[in-house]
Amino acid sequence: MNALVTGGGGFIGSALVHELVCRGFSVTSFSRGDYPELRKLGVTLKCGDLSDIVAVLDACSGMDIVFHVAAKSGIWGSYQEYYSTNVLGTENIVRACREKKISWLIYTSSASVVFNGTDIEGSNESLPYPSRPLSHYAATKALAEKYVLKSDSEILKTIALRPHIVLGPGDKHLVPRVISQAKAGKLRQIGDGKNMIDISSIENVVKAHLCAAEAIKTNPEASGKAYFISNGEPVFLWDHINSILKEAGLKPVTKSIPERVAYIFSAFIEFFYKILMIKKEPRLTRFLVLELSRSHWFDISAARKTLIYNPIK
C-alpha cells in the first residue's frame, strides 16, 4: 500500500514511518523540513506546509491511506498559529483525501482534547469536550478531531487516536525537559504527588496506528470514532518522574509546591509573558500546573475491543 505520513520527521511520525517501511508499505513523508535519514530508508520526502492546499494535494496523490500525525504541539504560542496548523491543516488533509479518492484516514489526536482541569480516573470516550479548553493546543486538536470524525463516510473512513504522554527513543521534548529542569535545580513536585497518569510508549503508539489501519479496512464498526491509547497501566506521575531522574543519574524531586500556589504563580508568569510579548515558552503555565497535579488516566477498552489493540508490556 501507498501510505502518506504527515510529520514523518517528528517523534511519532518517524517511528511510524520506520515500522511501515519494515512492513512493506511504500511510504511518503510530508513535512516542512528535510530528513535525509528517512530518504535512506527509501521514503519519498515531500516538503510543504499543511496550510498550503496545493502542497497537500500533491502529497496525497496516489495514496491509499493517510496517517495525519503532524501538528503544532507545546503549551505556548498564539491561537492563530495553532489554528492554522492543527485545524486548517487538518481540513486540507480531509479535502485532499476526498479529491484524491483516498479511502482511509488515521488522525493522531490527543487525550488532552477532553482534559478540563479536574481528575480523570478511568473514564472512556464518552467524556465530553470541555466548554472552555485549557490550552490552544487542546482547543485546536479538539476542533480538528471533531472535523475528522464528522468527515467519516462510505467514501472516506476516518479514525482518531488519542495517545497520552508519549515516551521512548526519539523523544526530544518531554524527558529532556524534565532532566534539564532537574539539572538546573528548578524541578518541584506540584501537589501531593498522589496523582496517577497514563503514559504511552512510542512502540505502543505505533502499534495502535497499525491496528487502526487494519481495523478501518476490515471492521465497519471501527470508523468515525476516537480511541484512547496508552500502556494500559496508570502510574503515579511523580514516582515515574523520579524513576526517569534515577536512570539519568540524578537525585529525586524532594521539594514540593501546593497546587494553588503554583497555579497563581503560573498565572502571573503568563500575564507578564503576554504583556512583554515573549515568544519563548514559559517554565510554567496554568495548563501545565493542572497536568502535573491532577490525575488523568483512561479506559482503553474500546481500542482493545474494536481495534484489537493490546499494549506491549
Backbone as CSV, one residue per row, in Angstrom:
resi,resn,N_x,N_y,N_z,CA_x,CA_y,CA_z,C_x,C_y,C_z
1,MET,0.832,-1.202,0.000,0.000,0.000,0.000,0.861,1.244,0.000
2,ASN,0.326,2.312,-0.595,0.985,3.602,-0.576,0.457,4.396,0.613
3,ALA,1.344,4.752,1.538,0.938,5.442,2.757,1.624,6.793,2.859
4,LEU,0.830,7.819,3.183,1.377,9.138,3.469,1.386,9.339,4.976
5,VAL,2.521,9.790,5.508,2.618,10.139,6.916,2.947,11.619,7.000
6,THR,2.022,12.422,7.501,2.340,13.836,7.709,3.147,13.950,9.002
7,GLY,4.133,14.838,8.994,5.000,14.935,10.166,5.900,13.732,10.309
8,GLY,6.315,13.182,9.168,7.123,11.960,9.186,8.486,12.110,9.817
9,GLY,8.931,13.345,10.018,10.231,13.557,10.642,10.150,13.763,12.139
10,GLY,8.940,13.806,12.679,8.756,14.039,14.109,8.900,12.781,14.934
11,PHE,8.674,12.910,16.223,8.841,11.805,17.168,7.952,10.615,16.816
12,ILE,6.644,10.832,16.807,5.718,9.741,16.475,5.807,9.403,14.996
13,GLY,5.854,10.431,14.157,5.858,10.207,12.712,7.017,9.376,12.233
14,SER,8.220,9.658,12.718,9.394,8.911,12.248,9.354,7.463,12.709
15,ALA,8.878,7.232,13.931,8.760,5.851,14.422,7.736,5.072,13.591
16,LEU,6.643,5.746,13.234,5.620,5.112,12.405,6.154,4.831,11.010
17,VAL,6.867,5.779,10.437,7.456,5.600,9.102,8.365,4.369,9.092
18,HIS,9.241,4.260,10.082,10.156,3.118,10.153,9.394,1.797,10.156
19,GLU,8.340,1.717,10.955,7.589,0.464,11.058,6.829,0.158,9.768
20,LEU,6.267,1.185,9.144,5.557,0.979,7.882,6.499,0.459,6.802
21,VAL,7.703,1.023,6.734,8.700,0.555,5.770,9.037,-0.904,6.036
22,CYS,9.217,-1.251,7.307,9.533,-2.640,7.672,8.425,-3.598,7.265
23,ARG,7.199,-3.092,7.225,6.053,-3.935,6.875,5.732,-3.912,5.388
24,GLY,6.584,-3.270,4.603,6.432,-3.330,3.152,5.603,-2.241,2.523
25,PHE,5.227,-1.235,3.300,4.490,-0.113,2.727,5.422,0.748,1.871
26,SER,4.859,1.366,0.845,5.566,2.397,0.100,5.196,3.719,0.773
27,VAL,6.168,4.346,1.445,5.861,5.461,2.344,6.328,6.806,1.782
28,THR,5.454,7.785,1.909,5.788,9.176,1.609,5.630,9.987,2.885
29,SER,6.611,10.830,3.164,6.539,11.706,4.333,6.318,13.132,3.872
30,PHE,5.376,13.808,4.535,5.103,15.212,4.226,5.429,16.043,5.460
31,SER,6.460,16.876,5.368,6.904,17.704,6.493,7.415,19.038,5.969
32,ARG,7.638,19.952,6.886,8.191,21.247,6.491,9.699,21.193,6.300
33,GLY,10.359,20.202,6.935,11.813,20.097,6.848,12.258,18.921,6.002
34,ASP,13.569,18.800,5.867,14.169,17.701,5.112,14.763,16.696,6.096
35,TYR,14.553,15.416,5.843,15.022,14.371,6.753,15.765,13.293,5.966
36,PRO,17.075,13.487,5.773,17.884,12.546,4.989,17.823,11.113,5.517
37,GLU,17.648,10.965,6.850,17.605,9.611,7.420,16.399,8.830,6.919
38,LEU,15.321,9.533,6.587,14.151,8.857,6.027,14.386,8.494,4.567
39,ARG,15.084,9.371,3.861,15.383,9.088,2.458,16.224,7.815,2.326
40,LYS,17.106,7.604,3.298,17.947,6.403,3.277,17.120,5.119,3.413
41,LEU,15.926,5.255,3.993,15.034,4.098,4.141,14.226,3.829,2.870
42,GLY,14.374,4.721,1.883,13.586,4.581,0.659,12.283,5.343,0.710
43,VAL,12.139,6.216,1.714,10.926,7.012,1.864,10.967,8.205,0.904
44,THR,9.838,8.477,0.270,9.722,9.665,-0.579,9.439,10.866,0.307
45,LEU,10.238,11.914,0.179,10.062,13.102,1.004,9.426,14.224,0.190
46,LYS,8.379,14.798,0.765,7.748,15.957,0.158,7.666,17.046,1.213
47,CYS,8.199,18.204,0.883,8.236,19.321,1.825,7.106,20.298,1.538
48,GLY,6.510,20.790,2.593,5.438,21.759,2.431,4.768,22.041,3.752
49,ASP,3.822,22.948,3.726,3.087,23.334,4.927,1.653,22.836,4.815
50,LEU,1.099,22.381,5.924,-0.269,21.868,5.916,-1.285,22.933,5.501
51,SER,-0.940,24.193,5.698,-1.866,25.261,5.326,-1.885,25.528,3.821
52,ASP,-0.969,24.898,3.086,-0.867,25.066,1.630,-1.603,23.920,0.951
53,ILE,-2.812,24.170,0.503,-3.639,23.106,-0.067,-3.015,22.503,-1.320
54,VAL,-2.302,23.304,-2.100,-1.658,22.773,-3.305,-0.610,21.728,-2.923
55,ALA,0.202,22.033,-1.913,1.232,21.097,-1.462,0.606,19.849,-0.853
56,VAL,-0.484,20.014,-0.134,-1.166,18.874,0.492,-1.778,17.970,-0.573
57,LEU,-2.393,18.558,-1.574,-2.969,17.769,-2.666,-1.895,16.974,-3.390
58,ASP,-0.753,17.596,-3.610,0.354,16.907,-4.274,0.851,15.735,-3.438
59,ALA,0.980,15.946,-2.122,1.468,14.887,-1.243,0.506,13.708,-1.197
60,CYS,-0.777,13.992,-1.315,-1.791,12.935,-1.214,-2.013,12.171,-2.523
61,SER,-1.442,12.645,-3.602,-1.645,11.983,-4.900,-1.113,10.553,-4.872
62,GLY,-1.956,9.618,-5.288,-1.541,8.227,-5.389,-1.525,7.455,-4.087
63,MET,-2.020,8.051,-3.009,-2.002,7.370,-1.708,-3.242,6.493,-1.517
64,ASP,-3.051,5.427,-0.753,-4.172,4.568,-0.369,-4.669,4.912,1.034
65,ILE,-3.740,5.315,1.904,-4.070,5.622,3.286,-3.209,6.792,3.753
66,VAL,-3.791,7.627,4.611,-3.057,8.768,5.171,-3.038,8.651,6.690
67,PHE,-1.843,8.782,7.256,-1.677,8.891,8.701,-1.353,10.356,8.973
68,HIS,-2.318,11.076,9.499,-2.116,12.513,9.736,-1.605,12.719,11.161
69,VAL,-0.283,12.793,11.275,0.384,12.881,12.576,0.825,14.311,12.894
70,ALA,1.154,15.083,11.872,1.721,16.416,12.064,0.783,17.335,12.840
71,ALA,1.373,18.145,13.716,0.602,19.120,14.486,1.548,20.120,15.121
72,LYS,1.007,21.260,15.493,1.761,22.197,16.331,1.449,21.824,17.769
73,SER,2.469,21.404,18.495,2.275,20.995,19.884,2.842,22.064,20.814
74,GLY,3.008,21.717,22.080,3.546,22.671,23.040,2.468,23.354,23.845
75,ILE,2.895,24.249,24.733,1.949,24.896,25.647,1.973,26.418,25.527
76,TRP,2.614,26.936,24.483,2.710,28.386,24.362,2.712,28.792,22.901
77,GLY,2.149,29.947,22.618,2.073,30.447,21.254,0.712,31.053,20.998
78,SER,0.567,31.738,19.865,-0.706,32.386,19.550,-1.729,31.353,19.081
79,TYR,-2.981,31.679,19.328,-4.055,30.781,18.900,-4.029,30.602,17.386
80,GLN,-3.730,31.672,16.658,-3.733,31.598,15.200,-2.704,30.602,14.682
81,GLU,-1.542,30.553,15.345,-0.511,29.598,14.944,-1.010,28.165,15.093
82,TYR,-1.636,27.889,16.229,-2.182,26.549,16.467,-3.323,26.242,15.504
83,TYR,-4.187,27.225,15.300,-5.353,27.015,14.438,-4.931,26.738,13.002
84,SER,-3.964,27.495,12.514,-3.526,27.348,11.126,-3.030,25.934,10.838
85,THR,-2.206,25.402,11.750,-1.653,24.065,11.526,-2.640,22.965,11.898
86,ASN,-3.186,23.048,13.086,-3.974,21.934,13.609,-5.377,21.837,13.041
87,VAL,-5.997,22.969,12.766,-7.377,22.946,12.256,-7.404,23.095,10.735
88,LEU,-6.883,24.211,10.232,-6.909,24.412,8.776,-6.093,23.336,8.065
89,GLY,-4.965,22.953,8.663,-4.147,21.900,8.068,-4.899,20.588,7.985
90,THR,-5.641,20.253,9.027,-6.425,19.010,9.029,-7.569,19.088,8.026
91,GLU,-8.198,20.243,7.923,-9.257,20.409,6.924,-8.697,20.208,5.514
92,ASN,-7.475,20.669,5.288,-6.836,20.467,3.983,-6.553,19.001,3.719
93,ILE,-6.136,18.287,4.752,-5.886,16.846,4.603,-7.170,16.123,4.222
94,VAL,-8.262,16.435,4.905,-9.545,15.787,4.600,-9.976,16.118,3.173
95,ARG,-9.841,17.368,2.790,-10.212,17.767,1.419,-9.371,17.009,0.401
96,ALA,-8.076,16.896,0.651,-7.195,16.194,-0.286,-7.550,14.717,-0.357
97,CYS,-7.881,14.114,0.771,-8.278,12.702,0.768,-9.507,12.486,-0.108
98,ARG,-10.441,13.409,-0.009,-11.657,13.288,-0.822,-11.357,13.481,-2.308
99,GLU,-10.593,14.528,-2.615,-10.321,14.826,-4.025,-9.448,13.763,-4.680
100,LYS,-8.558,13.156,-3.905,-7.660,12.136,-4.442,-8.211,10.730,-4.251
101,LYS,-9.455,10.671,-3.767,-10.159,9.391,-3.615,-9.382,8.402,-2.725
102,ILE,-8.886,8.916,-1.623,-8.207,8.080,-0.627,-9.271,7.490,0.304
103,SER,-9.153,6.226,0.604,-10.211,5.527,1.331,-10.120,5.651,2.846
104,TRP,-8.888,5.807,3.367,-8.719,5.709,4.816,-7.836,6.834,5.369
105,LEU,-8.270,7.388,6.498,-7.520,8.444,7.177,-7.437,8.133,8.671
106,ILE,-6.210,8.009,9.174,-5.974,7.807,10.602,-5.413,9.114,11.152
107,TYR,-6.131,9.715,12.086,-5.727,11.010,12.638,-5.139,10.833,14.041
108,THR,-3.957,11.389,14.258,-3.328,11.345,15.573,-3.806,12.537,16.386
109,SER,-4.751,12.281,17.270,-5.304,13.319,18.124,-4.523,13.327,19.444
110,SER,-5.183,13.602,20.534,-4.530,13.649,21.838,-5.579,13.478,22.930
111,ALA,-5.196,12.836,24.021,-6.110,12.723,25.163,-6.385,14.087,25.783
112,SER,-5.536,15.067,25.477,-5.719,16.421,26.022,-7.018,17.069,25.560
113,VAL,-7.625,16.547,24.508,-8.836,17.181,23.978,-9.996,17.119,24.964
114,VAL,-9.936,16.236,25.956,-11.037,16.131,26.920,-10.631,16.585,28.319
115,PHE,-9.393,17.046,28.489,-8.928,17.436,29.827,-9.509,18.793,30.206
116,ASN,-10.242,18.834,31.331,-10.884,20.080,31.768,-10.302,20.617,33.072
117,GLY,-9.190,20.028,33.505,-8.543,20.511,34.712,-8.908,19.761,35.967
118,THR,-9.885,18.867,35.890,-10.256,18.049,37.042,-9.680,16.642,36.873
119,ASP,-9.698,15.855,37.944,-9.172,14.497,37.871,-9.982,13.652,36.897
120,ILE,-9.284,12.894,36.069,-9.908,11.900,35.191,-9.342,10.550,35.586
121,GLU,-10.193,9.660,36.039,-9.727,8.384,36.558,-10.515,7.231,35.930
122,GLY,-9.971,6.699,34.849,-10.571,5.534,34.203,-11.763,5.828,33.329
123,SER,-11.928,7.049,32.888,-13.069,7.399,32.033,-12.838,6.925,30.598
124,ASN,-13.938,6.762,29.863,-13.823,6.306,28.475,-14.145,7.443,27.502
125,GLU,-14.361,7.073,26.240,-14.538,8.071,25.181,-15.857,8.839,25.262
126,SER,-16.717,8.508,26.228,-17.953,9.268,26.397,-17.698,10.617,27.069
127,LEU,-16.477,10.838,27.555,-16.134,12.128,28.142,-16.388,13.252,27.133
128,PRO,-17.047,14.322,27.536,-17.303,15.424,26.592,-16.068,16.308,26.412
129,TYR,-16.053,17.041,25.316,-15.038,18.066,25.149,-15.351,19.183,26.153
130,PRO,-14.355,19.748,26.810,-14.632,20.835,27.761,-15.160,22.075,27.051
131,SER,-16.060,22.790,27.723,-16.626,24.010,27.126,-15.577,25.117,27.044
132,ARG,-14.592,25.060,27.958,-13.506,26.038,27.947,-12.171,25.301,27.953
133,PRO,-11.618,25.017,26.789,-10.332,24.302,26.719,-9.240,25.051,27.480
134,LEU,-8.277,24.294,28.015,-7.264,24.873,28.884,-6.012,25.340,28.152
135,SER,-5.906,25.040,26.872,-4.745,25.484,26.099,-5.131,25.576,24.631
136,HIS,-4.359,26.362,23.890,-4.613,26.479,22.450,-4.404,25.133,21.754
137,TYR,-3.422,24.388,22.242,-3.166,23.068,21.651,-4.386,22.168,21.803
138,ALA,-4.885,22.047,23.046,-6.032,21.179,23.291,-7.260,21.657,22.527
139,ALA,-7.461,22.961,22.478,-8.630,23.517,21.791,-8.614,23.197,20.308
140,THR,-7.465,23.405,19.668,-7.395,23.204,18.219,-7.344,21.725,17.850
141,LYS,-6.731,20.908,18.700,-6.751,19.467,18.436,-8.172,18.925,18.546
142,ALA,-8.952,19.459,19.474,-10.349,19.029,19.612,-11.160,19.413,18.379
143,LEU,-10.962,20.642,17.892,-11.671,21.071,16.689,-11.308,20.183,15.498
144,ALA,-10.022,19.874,15.376,-9.574,19.028,14.269,-10.136,17.618,14.394
145,GLU,-10.116,17.083,15.616,-10.657,15.731,15.819,-12.127,15.672,15.451
146,LYS,-12.893,16.655,15.889,-14.322,16.669,15.576,-14.544,16.729,14.060
147,TYR,-13.721,17.500,13.374,-13.856,17.620,11.922,-13.544,16.291,11.233
148,VAL,-12.495,15.619,11.695,-12.118,14.331,11.102,-13.226,13.306,11.300
149,LEU,-13.770,13.231,12.503,-14.805,12.233,12.781,-16.099,12.560,12.043
150,LYS,-16.410,13.840,11.914,-17.603,14.246,11.172,-17.452,13.930,9.690
151,SER,-16.209,13.852,9.227,-15.945,13.606,7.807,-16.026,12.130,7.432
152,ASP,-16.216,11.265,8.407,-16.309,9.831,8.128,-17.500,9.544,7.222
153,SER,-17.263,8.750,6.185,-18.327,8.414,5.244,-17.995,7.093,4.563
154,GLU,-18.861,6.669,3.685,-18.602,5.446,2.934,-17.412,5.620,1.996
155,ILE,-17.183,6.845,1.585,-16.085,7.129,0.657,-14.757,7.275,1.399
156,LEU,-14.792,7.979,2.528,-13.580,8.197,3.321,-13.837,7.754,4.751
157,LYS,-13.181,6.686,5.165,-13.293,6.174,6.530,-12.239,6.860,7.402
158,THR,-12.651,7.296,8.581,-11.723,8.006,9.461,-11.720,7.422,10.872
159,ILE,-10.563,7.512,11.522,-10.400,7.125,12.917,-9.499,8.167,13.579
160,ALA,-9.796,8.508,14.835,-8.937,9.403,15.616,-8.358,8.630,16.798
161,LEU,-7.055,8.707,16.967,-6.376,8.061,18.088,-5.956,9.120,19.093
162,ARG,-6.144,8.811,20.376,-5.814,9.761,21.440,-4.709,9.219,22.349
163,PRO,-3.468,9.194,21.895,-2.378,8.762,22.778,-2.150,9.795,23.877
164,HIS,-1.577,9.328,24.996,-1.376,10.217,26.134,0.045,10.112,26.670
165,ILE,0.741,11.233,26.691,2.120,11.339,27.182,2.996,10.253,26.561
166,VAL,3.426,10.499,25.348,4.207,9.524,24.586,5.687,9.641,24.949
167,LEU,6.274,8.521,25.338,7.677,8.478,25.761,8.420,7.366,25.035
168,GLY,9.727,7.514,24.934,10.540,6.460,24.340,11.665,7.025,23.505
169,PRO,12.407,6.149,22.846,13.527,6.591,21.999,13.057,7.579,20.934
170,GLY,13.777,8.671,20.796,13.404,9.687,19.826,12.699,10.874,20.438
171,ASP,12.301,10.770,21.714,11.647,11.884,22.405,12.657,13.006,22.630
172,LYS,12.395,14.154,22.048,13.313,15.289,22.184,12.715,16.417,23.020
173,HIS,11.577,16.130,23.654,10.889,17.200,24.360,10.589,16.877,25.826
174,LEU,9.753,15.880,26.087,9.272,15.655,27.453,10.383,15.264,28.423
175,VAL,11.013,14.114,28.175,12.055,13.647,29.088,13.253,14.594,29.119
176,PRO,13.756,15.066,27.966,14.860,16.035,28.015,14.523,17.279,28.828
177,ARG,13.254,17.719,28.760,12.858,18.905,29.524,12.885,18.613,31.025
178,VAL,12.394,17.450,31.426,12.409,17.068,32.845,13.847,17.013,33.358
179,ILE,14.705,16.382,32.589,16.107,16.242,33.000,16.791,17.607,33.066
180,SER,16.508,18.457,32.099,17.102,19.795,32.079,16.680,20.607,33.302
181,GLN,15.391,20.539,33.642,14.896,21.271,34.805,15.503,20.735,36.097
182,ALA,15.663,19.403,36.163,16.247,18.789,37.357,17.709,19.193,37.521
183,LYS,18.445,19.189,36.414,19.859,19.566,36.477,20.036,21.016,36.910
184,ALA,19.080,21.855,36.527,19.153,23.274,36.882,18.623,23.538,38.286
185,GLY,18.132,22.478,38.958,17.601,22.634,40.308,16.262,23.338,40.351
186,LYS,15.524,23.310,39.222,14.255,24.037,39.139,13.024,23.133,39.208
187,LEU,13.228,21.833,39.323,12.095,20.915,39.300,11.478,20.798,40.693
188,ARG,10.165,21.003,40.776,9.435,20.908,42.026,8.184,20.063,41.820
189,GLN,7.888,19.223,42.803,6.630,18.482,42.756,5.488,19.460,42.997
190,ILE,4.447,19.366,42.186,3.273,20.222,42.358,2.136,19.371,42.907
191,GLY,1.606,19.764,44.042,0.544,18.994,44.678,1.090,17.937,45.621
192,ASP,0.215,16.991,45.982,0.588,15.981,46.986,1.324,14.778,46.405
193,GLY,1.453,14.718,45.084,2.186,13.613,44.467,1.406,12.321,44.348
194,LYS,0.114,12.357,44.634,-0.699,11.136,44.583,-1.460,10.984,43.273
195,ASN,-1.271,11.910,42.350,-1.998,11.856,41.081,-1.405,10.808,40.144
196,MET,-2.306,10.059,39.516,-1.908,8.998,38.590,-2.194,9.432,37.149
197,ILE,-1.345,8.966,36.242,-1.492,9.328,34.833,-1.277,8.100,33.945
198,ASP,-1.729,8.208,32.727,-1.397,7.234,31.690,-0.151,7.699,30.963
199,ILE,0.681,6.751,30.588,1.764,7.035,29.653,1.632,6.065,28.487
200,SER,2.232,6.438,27.371,2.160,5.611,26.165,3.563,5.472,25.600
201,SER,4.077,4.268,25.547,5.385,4.079,24.926,5.246,4.323,23.431
202,ILE,6.310,4.788,22.817,6.264,5.044,21.380,5.961,3.755,20.625
203,GLU,6.424,2.621,21.145,6.135,1.332,20.492,4.634,1.059,20.479
204,ASN,3.953,1.369,21.594,2.516,1.138,21.651,1.737,2.120,20.786
205,VAL,2.215,3.345,20.691,1.532,4.329,19.844,1.618,3.915,18.375
206,VAL,2.791,3.463,17.965,2.952,2.977,16.592,2.052,1.762,16.367
207,LYS,2.040,0.848,17.335,1.198,-0.341,17.216,-0.272,0.040,17.075
208,ALA,-0.717,1.042,17.831,-2.110,1.484,17.750,-2.453,2.007,16.366
209,HIS,-1.520,2.726,15.752,-1.760,3.221,14.388,-1.905,2.075,13.393
210,LEU,-1.082,1.065,13.554,-1.157,-0.085,12.657,-2.437,-0.882,12.895
211,CYS,-2.836,-1.005,14.155,-4.098,-1.686,14.471,-5.276,-0.920,13.878
212,ALA,-5.213,0.410,13.978,-6.290,1.237,13.425,-6.359,1.093,11.910
213,ALA,-5.199,1.029,11.270,-5.155,0.884,9.814,-5.774,-0.432,9.370
214,GLU,-5.584,-1.469,10.155,-6.178,-2.769,9.831,-7.677,-2.756,10.119
215,ALA,-8.063,-2.209,11.274,-9.471,-2.208,11.662,-10.328,-1.362,10.732
216,ILE,-9.791,-0.245,10.269,-10.579,0.645,9.425,-10.901,-0.004,8.082
217,LYS,-10.096,-0.976,7.690,-10.325,-1.682,6.421,-11.266,-2.878,6.586
218,THR,-11.287,-3.455,7.792,-11.979,-4.730,7.960,-13.188,-4.701,8.889
219,ASN,-13.271,-3.678,9.749,-14.350,-3.633,10.732,-15.220,-2.397,10.517
220,PRO,-16.439,-2.573,10.030,-17.324,-1.431,9.760,-17.640,-0.613,11.010
221,GLU,-17.487,-1.224,12.192,-17.802,-0.535,13.438,-16.663,0.356,13.924
222,ALA,-15.503,0.272,13.290,-14.320,0.961,13.813,-14.266,2.442,13.465
223,SER,-14.761,2.814,12.291,-14.541,4.175,11.807,-15.526,5.178,12.397
224,GLY,-15.143,6.450,12.265,-15.984,7.528,12.772,-15.905,7.702,14.277
225,LYS,-14.875,7.115,14.897,-14.770,7.140,16.359,-13.359,7.517,16.799
226,ALA,-13.269,7.980,18.047,-11.986,8.280,18.678,-11.680,7.190,19.703
227,TYR,-10.385,6.940,19.916,-9.964,5.885,20.838,-8.803,6.371,21.708
228,PHE,-8.944,6.200,23.033,-7.817,6.475,23.921,-6.767,5.386,23.740
229,ILE,-5.508,5.811,23.751,-4.387,4.886,23.588,-3.390,5.124,24.720
230,SER,-2.960,4.046,25.371,-1.932,4.163,26.407,-1.319,2.793,26.636
231,ASN,-0.449,2.705,27.625,0.118,1.401,28.005,-0.880,0.565,28.782
232,GLY,-1.973,1.178,29.204,-2.998,0.440,29.939,-2.675,0.206,31.397
233,GLU,-1.630,0.856,31.899,-1.221,0.690,33.298,-0.875,2.064,33.882
234,PRO,-1.830,2.729,34.532,-1.558,4.054,35.104,-0.417,4.003,36.115
235,VAL,0.307,5.107,36.200,1.431,5.205,37.138,1.280,6.497,37.938
236,PHE,1.914,6.519,39.118,1.977,7.766,39.872,2.960,8.693,39.155
237,LEU,2.489,9.868,38.764,3.291,10.769,37.947,4.657,11.065,38.564
238,TRP,4.676,11.468,39.827,5.934,11.905,40.416,6.866,10.743,40.725
239,ASP,6.313,9.558,40.956,7.170,8.374,41.071,7.837,8.079,39.738
240,HIS,7.062,8.259,38.663,7.608,7.994,37.328,8.682,9.019,36.966
241,ILE,8.439,10.269,37.308,9.449,11.303,37.061,10.732,10.973,37.818
242,ASN,10.602,10.538,39.061,11.788,10.186,39.842,12.519,8.978,39.272
243,SER,11.777,8.054,38.666,12.438,6.907,38.040,13.222,7.349,36.806
244,ILE,12.702,8.344,36.086,13.430,8.904,34.936,14.709,9.574,35.414
245,LEU,14.599,10.337,36.486,15.771,11.023,37.033,16.820,10.026,37.516
246,LYS,16.365,8.934,38.114,17.289,7.904,38.602,18.074,7.302,37.451
247,GLU,17.381,7.010,36.346,18.056,6.448,35.172,19.067,7.429,34.591
248,ALA,18.807,8.718,34.777,19.718,9.746,34.272,20.829,10.058,35.273
249,GLY,20.829,9.336,36.388,21.857,9.548,37.396,21.643,10.796,38.224
250,LEU,20.383,11.232,38.333,20.061,12.446,39.076,19.278,12.117,40.347
251,LYS,19.272,13.033,41.287,18.561,12.837,42.545,17.057,13.025,42.351
252,PRO,16.231,12.375,43.157,14.778,12.518,43.032,14.310,13.900,43.466
253,VAL,13.100,14.244,43.047,12.493,15.513,43.453,12.063,15.401,44.910
254,THR,12.520,16.310,45.730,12.177,16.262,47.160,11.387,17.492,47.610
255,LYS,11.471,18.577,46.849,10.757,19.799,47.214,9.427,19.865,46.474
256,SER,8.413,20.415,47.133,7.087,20.483,46.518,6.469,21.865,46.703
257,ILE,5.468,22.140,45.871,4.722,23.393,45.916,3.235,23.056,45.931
258,PRO,2.442,23.666,46.796,0.995,23.433,46.754,0.432,23.807,45.394
259,GLU,-0.531,23.050,44.950,-1.103,23.290,43.621,-1.627,24.710,43.465
260,ARG,-2.323,25.216,44.474,-2.913,26.550,44.373,-1.831,27.623,44.215
261,VAL,-0.763,27.485,44.965,0.336,28.450,44.880,0.954,28.412,43.480
262,ALA,1.192,27.209,42.978,1.779,27.060,41.645,0.857,27.629,40.569
263,TYR,-0.452,27.450,40.747,-1.413,27.926,39.758,-1.408,29.462,39.700
264,ILE,-1.425,30.099,40.864,-1.410,31.561,40.917,-0.097,32.096,40.342
265,PHE,1.006,31.449,40.706,2.319,31.859,40.204,2.375,31.747,38.684
266,SER,1.848,30.661,38.138,1.877,30.465,36.689,0.992,31.486,35.969
267,ALA,-0.102,31.900,36.609,-0.972,32.915,36.009,-0.226,34.239,35.874
268,PHE,0.565,34.588,36.894,1.375,35.808,36.821,2.417,35.697,35.707
269,ILE,3.038,34.527,35.600,4.038,34.322,34.549,3.413,34.529,33.167
270,GLU,2.257,33.905,32.945,1.580,34.038,31.663,1.237,35.497,31.367
271,PHE,0.761,36.207,32.393,0.374,37.608,32.222,1.563,38.442,31.738
272,PHE,2.700,38.292,32.400,3.867,39.086,32.030,4.437,38.671,30.672
273,TYR,4.370,37.385,30.363,4.844,36.943,29.044,3.997,37.566,27.933
274,LYS,2.693,37.657,28.175,1.805,38.230,27.158,2.015,39.739,27.043
275,ILE,2.145,40.399,28.180,2.352,41.853,28.174,3.653,42.209,27.463
276,LEU,4.691,41.438,27.736,6.007,41.705,27.154,6.197,41.046,25.795
277,MET,5.158,40.304,25.346,5.160,39.624,24.040,6.386,38.699,23.883
278,ILE,6.638,37.939,24.943,7.750,36.981,24.924,7.290,35.703,24.233
279,LYS,7.986,35.316,23.193,7.578,34.134,22.428,8.114,32.834,23.023
280,LYS,9.210,32.904,23.768,9.779,31.715,24.378,8.777,31.090,25.347
281,GLU,8.695,29.762,25.325,7.746,29.063,26.192,8.116,29.270,27.660
282,PRO,7.153,29.706,28.495,7.460,29.904,29.915,7.709,28.591,30.623
283,ARG,8.426,28.682,31.735,8.735,27.496,32.517,7.469,26.828,33.048
284,LEU,6.458,27.627,33.344,5.236,27.102,33.952,4.028,27.855,33.411
285,THR,2.956,27.110,33.120,1.678,27.706,32.742,0.583,27.057,33.572
286,ARG,-0.591,27.652,33.566,-1.704,27.081,34.334,-2.060,25.686,33.824
287,PHE,-2.036,25.507,32.520,-2.327,24.190,31.956,-1.323,23.154,32.460
288,LEU,-0.038,23.514,32.465,0.997,22.591,32.914,0.844,22.274,34.401
289,VAL,0.482,23.271,35.204,0.261,23.036,36.634,-0.827,21.984,36.842
290,LEU,-1.915,22.110,36.118,-3.015,21.152,36.248,-2.614,19.767,35.741
291,GLU,-1.837,19.731,34.664,-1.356,18.455,34.141,-0.460,17.739,35.149
292,LEU,0.309,18.507,35.914,1.273,17.928,36.840,0.690,17.620,38.217
293,SER,-0.503,18.107,38.486,-1.076,17.930,39.822,-2.363,17.122,39.846
294,ARG,-2.944,16.847,38.701,-4.211,16.106,38.633,-4.003,14.718,38.020
295,SER,-4.930,13.835,38.325,-4.911,12.508,37.704,-5.546,12.591,36.330
296,HIS,-4.950,11.864,35.374,-5.568,11.759,34.049,-5.148,10.428,33.419
297,TRP,-6.004,9.445,33.632,-5.798,8.137,33.003,-7.145,7.619,32.512
298,PHE,-7.091,6.747,31.494,-8.283,6.464,30.708,-8.534,4.954,30.514
299,ASP,-9.782,4.649,30.232,-10.197,3.287,29.906,-9.926,3.053,28.420
300,ILE,-9.064,2.086,28.108,-8.737,1.819,26.698,-9.457,0.570,26.169
301,SER,-10.571,0.218,26.812,-11.326,-0.980,26.401,-11.794,-0.903,24.952
302,ALA,-12.194,0.296,24.509,-12.693,0.432,23.128,-11.599,0.099,22.132
303,ALA,-10.385,0.582,22.386,-9.267,0.285,21.478,-8.933,-1.202,21.513
304,ARG,-8.972,-1.778,22.707,-8.691,-3.220,22.832,-9.712,-4.042,22.041
305,LYS,-10.979,-3.699,22.175,-12.051,-4.497,21.568,-12.201,-4.249,20.067
306,THR,-12.248,-2.976,19.681,-12.577,-2.644,18.290,-11.363,-2.620,17.376
307,LEU,-10.240,-2.118,17.904,-9.025,-2.040,17.084,-8.128,-3.251,17.291
308,ILE,-8.501,-4.118,18.226,-7.672,-5.280,18.601,-6.275,-4.788,18.999
309,TYR,-6.278,-3.741,19.795,-5.037,-3.132,20.294,-4.694,-3.713,21.669
310,ASN,-3.602,-4.402,21.739,-3.125,-4.950,23.002,-1.730,-4.378,23.275
311,PRO,-1.640,-3.498,24.272,-0.350,-2.834,24.525,0.773,-3.822,24.805
312,ILE,1.950,-3.449,24.328,3.154,-4.240,24.610,3.579,-3.911,26.026
313,LYS,3.772,-4.910,26.844,4.154,-4.676,28.247,5.631,-4.361,28.349
